């Protein structure tokens, strides 16, 4: 029993010791953002099909692009769009928004 207690104490002690993390002093290579090729036709198709599923389709000229930002920020996640699809929809709305 004493051996079992001693072994258990050693295992718990070893598991609870603080592990050191390596530190990175500075980054050598800056990460680059992925290049996304914008497709306005795909953005229009997504806008007209995904938005019309749940409500009447708004005209893109209803707001300027800054006015669309709160709607896009809310509705893009609800529409479950991927990053590329979201970029295409944003580009389509930006291109066709009120000037």
MDAnalysis code that builds the backbone (N, CA, C; Angstrom):
import MDAnalysis as mda
import numpy as np

u = mda.Universe.empty(297, n_residues=99, atom_resindex=np.repeat(np.arange(99), 3), trajectory=True)
u.add_TopologyAttr("name", ["N", "CA", "C"] * 99)
u.add_TopologyAttr("resid", np.arange(1, 100))
u.add_TopologyAttr("resname", ["UNK", "UNK", "UNK", "UNK", "UNK", "UNK", "UNK", "UNK", "UNK", "UNK", "UNK", "UNK", "UNK", "UNK", "UNK", "UNK", "UNK", "UNK", "UNK", "UNK", "UNK", "UNK", "UNK", "UNK", "UNK", "UNK", "UNK", "UNK", "UNK", "UNK", "UNK", "UNK", "UNK", "UNK", "UNK", "UNK", "UNK", "UNK", "UNK", "UNK", "UNK", "UNK", "UNK", "UNK", "UNK", "UNK", "UNK", "UNK", "UNK", "UNK", "UNK", "UNK", "UNK", "UNK", "UNK", "UNK", "UNK", "UNK", "UNK", "UNK", "UNK", "UNK", "UNK", "UNK", "UNK", "UNK", "UNK", "UNK", "UNK", "UNK", "UNK", "UNK", "UNK", "UNK", "UNK", "UNK", "UNK", "UNK", "UNK", "UNK", "UNK", "UNK", "UNK", "UNK", "UNK", "UNK", "UNK", "UNK", "UNK", "UNK", "UNK", "UNK", "UNK", "UNK", "UNK", "UNK", "UNK", "UNK", "UNK"])
u.atoms.positions = np.array([
    [0.822, -1.194, 0.000],
    [0.000, 0.000, 0.000],
    [0.871, 1.267, 0.000],
    [1.964, 1.216, 0.779],
    [2.845, 2.375, 0.839],
    [3.516, 2.596, -0.523],
    [3.878, 1.478, -1.206],
    [4.506, 1.608, -2.521],
    [3.535, 2.226, -3.520],
    [2.292, 1.802, -3.467],
    [1.281, 2.337, -4.372],
    [1.060, 3.826, -4.115],
    [1.006, 4.196, -2.845],
    [0.832, 5.608, -2.500],
    [2.025, 6.426, -2.967],
    [3.227, 5.885, -2.797],
    [4.438, 6.584, -3.218],
    [4.466, 6.752, -4.740],
    [4.121, 5.708, -5.470],
    [4.083, 5.772, -6.938],
    [3.038, 6.783, -7.388],
    [1.859, 6.755, -6.773],
    [0.795, 7.702, -7.108],
    [1.230, 9.131, -6.823],
    [1.907, 9.355, -5.718],
    [2.400, 10.679, -5.369],
    [3.433, 11.169, -6.382],
    [4.298, 10.284, -6.836],
    [5.310, 10.656, -7.822],
    [4.655, 10.993, -9.165],
    [3.680, 10.194, -9.576],
    [2.993, 10.443, -10.843],
    [2.244, 11.765, -10.791],
    [1.543, 12.024, -9.702],
    [0.804, 13.292, -9.565],
    [1.771, 14.463, -9.534],
    [2.873, 14.306, -8.829],
    [3.877, 15.374, -8.762],
    [4.471, 15.679, -10.119],
    [4.749, 14.636, -10.886],
    [5.316, 14.832, -12.222],
    [4.299, 15.481, -13.156],
    [3.047, 15.131, -13.019],
    [2.015, 15.689, -13.883],
    [1.739, 17.150, -13.566],
    [1.988, 17.553, -12.350],
    [1.660, 18.919, -11.933],
    [2.821, 19.892, -12.048],
    [3.982, 19.431, -12.485],
    [5.101, 20.352, -12.607],
    [4.863, 21.309, -13.762],
    [5.398, 22.491, -13.618],
    [5.212, 23.515, -14.641],
    [6.051, 23.186, -15.867],
    [5.401, 23.197, -17.008],
    [6.086, 22.928, -18.262],
    [6.558, 24.266, -18.844],
    [7.739, 24.274, -19.395],
    [8.237, 25.504, -19.996],
    [7.854, 25.537, -21.467],
    [7.484, 26.704, -21.914],
    [7.111, 26.907, -23.311],
    [8.259, 27.614, -24.012],
    [8.560, 27.208, -25.220],
    [9.603, 27.919, -25.948],
    [9.114, 29.325, -26.307],
    [10.016, 30.250, -26.271],
    [9.658, 31.614, -26.630],
    [10.233, 31.932, -28.003],
    [9.441, 32.646, -28.774],
    [9.881, 33.090, -30.090],
    [10.232, 34.559, -29.949],
    [11.491, 34.857, -30.156],
    [11.931, 36.216, -29.930],
    [11.428, 37.176, -30.992],
    [11.494, 36.778, -32.241],
    [10.937, 37.598, -33.304],
    [10.642, 36.719, -34.499],
    [9.697, 37.141, -35.262],
    [9.271, 36.393, -36.432],
    [10.233, 36.671, -37.574],
    [10.609, 35.616, -38.265],
    [11.534, 35.799, -39.382],
    [10.797, 36.030, -40.694],
    [9.664, 35.372, -40.875],
    [8.882, 35.534, -42.094],
    [7.486, 36.029, -41.737],
    [7.078, 37.115, -42.339],
    [5.733, 37.622, -42.117],
    [4.742, 36.787, -42.914],
    [3.645, 36.382, -42.282],
    [2.645, 35.618, -43.030],
    [1.956, 36.508, -44.057],
    [1.592, 35.924, -45.160],
    [0.904, 36.679, -46.200],
    [-0.567, 36.294, -46.217],
    [-1.388, 37.239, -46.513],
    [-2.820, 36.983, -46.600],
    [-3.094, 36.209, -47.884],
    [-4.052, 35.300, -47.837],
    [-4.359, 34.558, -49.064],
    [-4.952, 35.482, -50.119],
    [-4.625, 35.225, -51.347],
    [-5.137, 36.023, -52.462],
    [-6.478, 35.431, -52.882],
    [-7.483, 36.286, -52.890],
    [-8.823, 35.850, -53.281],
    [-9.195, 36.583, -54.554],
    [-9.536, 35.840, -55.576],
    [-9.968, 36.454, -56.822],
    [-11.462, 36.740, -56.711],
    [-11.811, 37.996, -56.815],
    [-13.199, 38.428, -56.653],
    [-13.976, 38.125, -57.931],
    [-15.161, 37.574, -57.744],
    [-16.041, 37.242, -58.850],
    [-17.390, 37.921, -58.580],
    [-17.629, 39.052, -59.254],
    [-18.864, 39.808, -59.024],
    [-20.105, 39.030, -59.430],
    [-20.016, 38.225, -60.467],
    [-21.176, 37.429, -60.898],
    [-21.542, 36.406, -59.826],
    [-20.533, 35.787, -59.228],
    [-20.801, 34.837, -58.147],
    [-21.378, 35.566, -56.938],
    [-20.873, 36.773, -56.666],
    [-21.410, 37.567, -55.559],
    [-22.865, 37.934, -55.774],
    [-23.206, 38.300, -57.004],
    [-24.598, 38.629, -57.320],
    [-25.495, 37.404, -57.154],
    [-25.039, 36.269, -57.638],
    [-25.843, 35.051, -57.530],
    [-26.066, 34.676, -56.062],
    [-25.023, 34.746, -55.269],
    [-25.163, 34.439, -53.846],
    [-26.092, 35.436, -53.161],
    [-25.926, 36.711, -53.482],
    [-26.764, 37.749, -52.883],
    [-28.232, 37.512, -53.212],
    [-28.521, 37.219, -54.471],
    [-29.921, 37.064, -54.870],
    [-30.528, 35.760, -54.375],
    [-29.735, 34.700, -54.275],
    [-30.308, 33.420, -53.837],
    [-30.332, 33.280, -52.317],
    [-29.248, 33.598, -51.662],
    [-29.191, 33.399, -50.212],
    [-30.047, 34.403, -49.451],
    [-30.059, 35.656, -49.882],
    [-30.847, 36.671, -49.171],
    [-32.348, 36.435, -49.358],
    [-32.727, 36.011, -50.563],
    [-34.148, 35.830, -50.875],
    [-34.746, 34.603, -50.192],
    [-33.928, 33.738, -49.641],
    [-34.452, 32.572, -48.930],
    [-35.277, 32.969, -47.718],
    [-34.832, 34.008, -47.025],
    [-35.450, 34.347, -45.743],
    [-36.290, 35.626, -45.757],
    [-35.998, 36.527, -46.669],
    [-36.747, 37.789, -46.695],
    [-36.704, 38.395, -48.085],
    [-37.484, 39.451, -48.262],
    [-37.502, 40.134, -49.560],
    [-36.103, 40.640, -49.889],
    [-35.757, 40.552, -51.139],
    [-34.432, 40.946, -51.583],
    [-34.318, 42.469, -51.606],
    [-33.403, 43.024, -50.810],
    [-33.235, 44.484, -50.832],
    [-32.452, 44.915, -52.066],
    [-32.690, 46.132, -52.511],
    [-31.899, 46.672, -53.617],
    [-30.557, 47.120, -53.062],
    [-29.514, 46.851, -53.807],
    [-28.185, 47.238, -53.329],
    [-28.022, 48.752, -53.268],
    [-28.827, 49.475, -54.031],
    [-28.727, 50.938, -54.041],
    [-29.483, 51.577, -52.874],
    [-30.037, 50.762, -52.002],
    [-30.770, 51.298, -50.854],
    [-29.838, 52.052, -49.905],
    [-28.605, 51.575, -49.744],
    [-27.620, 52.187, -48.856],
    [-26.300, 52.348, -49.589],
    [-25.430, 53.214, -49.041],
    [-24.054, 53.226, -49.523],
    [-23.338, 52.046, -48.864],
    [-22.093, 51.792, -49.252],
    [-21.419, 50.593, -48.759],
    [-21.250, 50.618, -47.239],
    [-20.991, 51.782, -46.673],
    [-20.860, 51.880, -45.218],
    [-22.184, 51.551, -44.538],
    [-23.284, 51.921, -45.163],
    [-24.598, 51.596, -44.629],
    [-24.906, 50.110, -44.683],
    [-24.287, 49.409, -45.618],
    [-24.486, 47.966, -45.741],
    [-23.675, 47.173, -44.718],
    [-22.633, 47.752, -44.169],
    [-21.721, 47.018, -43.293],
    [-22.411, 46.293, -42.128],
    [-23.295, 46.944, -41.366],
    [-23.943, 46.208, -40.262],
    [-24.769, 45.017, -40.755],
    [-25.434, 45.180, -41.890],
    [-26.242, 44.093, -42.432],
    [-25.356, 42.938, -42.901],
    [-24.288, 43.271, -43.607],
    [-23.385, 42.235, -44.092],
    [-22.710, 41.500, -42.934],
    [-22.304, 42.239, -41.921],
    [-21.648, 41.615, -40.764],
    [-22.581, 40.661, -40.032],
    [-23.859, 40.967, -40.042],
    [-24.836, 40.108, -39.369],
    [-25.276, 38.956, -40.257],
    [-25.557, 39.240, -41.519],
    [-26.193, 38.250, -42.374],
    [-25.225, 37.255, -43.021],
    [-23.988, 37.641, -43.253],
    [-23.033, 36.702, -43.858],
    [-22.832, 35.469, -42.973],
    [-22.627, 35.627, -41.660],
    [-22.536, 34.411, -40.832],
    [-23.847, 33.617, -40.792],
    [-24.977, 34.299, -40.798],
    [-26.266, 33.601, -40.785],
    [-26.487, 32.817, -42.072],
    [-25.973, 33.346, -43.184],
    [-26.105, 32.658, -44.470],
    [-25.066, 31.548, -44.607],
    [-24.173, 31.459, -43.627],
    [-23.166, 30.403, -43.598],
    [-22.271, 30.447, -44.833],
    [-21.842, 31.652, -45.204],
    [-20.986, 31.805, -46.385],
    [-19.528, 31.561, -46.026],
    [-18.804, 30.951, -46.940],
    [-17.366, 30.750, -46.751],
    [-16.662, 32.097, -46.917],
    [-15.381, 32.128, -46.657],
    [-14.622, 33.368, -46.790],
    [-14.629, 33.920, -48.196],
    [-14.471, 33.046, -49.180],
    [-14.465, 33.478, -50.584],
    [-15.847, 33.967, -50.985],
    [-16.893, 33.233, -50.594],
    [-18.262, 33.651, -50.924],
    [-18.595, 34.982, -50.257],
    [-18.178, 35.145, -49.024],
    [-18.419, 36.407, -48.317],
    [-17.706, 37.563, -49.015],
    [-16.478, 37.331, -49.463],
    [-15.729, 38.377, -50.177],
    [-16.421, 38.729, -51.488],
    [-16.964, 37.739, -52.182],
    [-17.673, 37.999, -53.429],
    [-18.949, 38.800, -53.188],
    [-19.691, 38.458, -52.155],
    [-20.924, 39.202, -51.840],
    [-20.584, 40.633, -51.449],
    [-19.581, 40.809, -50.605],
    [-19.178, 42.170, -50.205],
    [-18.759, 42.992, -51.421],
    [-17.991, 42.383, -52.317],
    [-17.543, 43.098, -53.520],
    [-18.726, 43.464, -54.404],
    [-19.688, 42.550, -54.547],
    [-20.871, 42.830, -55.357],
    [-21.670, 43.984, -54.757],
    [-21.889, 43.934, -53.456],
    [-22.659, 45.000, -52.812],
    [-21.906, 46.321, -52.899],
    [-20.604, 46.292, -52.689],
    [-19.802, 47.523, -52.771],
    [-19.887, 48.132, -54.172],
    [-19.804, 47.285, -55.176],
    [-19.829, 47.759, -56.565],
    [-21.183, 48.358, -56.923],
    [-22.254, 47.843, -56.345],
    [-23.607, 48.258, -56.729],
    [-24.317, 49.105, -55.673],
    [-23.634, 49.461, -54.615],
    [-24.246, 50.274, -53.568],
    [-24.426, 51.715, -54.047],
    [-25.253, 52.442, -53.281],
    [-25.466, 53.862, -53.596],
    [-24.128, 54.588, -53.509],
    [-23.862, 55.409, -54.479],
    [-22.578, 56.140, -54.518],
    [-22.625, 57.392, -53.702],
])
